[in-house]
Amino acid sequence: MPSVIGLNNIRNQAQYLGDGVMAVIEAVARILDVKVSDLQGKKRAKAITHPRHVCMYLARLMTAQSLEE
């Protein structure tokens, strides 16, 4: 589980990449070493679900959109 420092690092990376959910997804994929397609897919493996939850949390925190939008 990413620590607060890790979440801040992902958040800073997402802000660097731009606005919107796609920037959050790309930052999480890059830092947590998963594929963007896996984050957007339907796999339920723990290695994918945890980064996906981080995406959802940060997407809601940083934008007015959810991951599905």
Buried (B, 14 or more C-beta within 10 A) or exposed (E): EBEEEEBEBBBEBBEEBEEBBBBBBBBBBBBBEBEBEBBBEEEEEEEBEBBBEBBBBBBBEBBEEEBEE
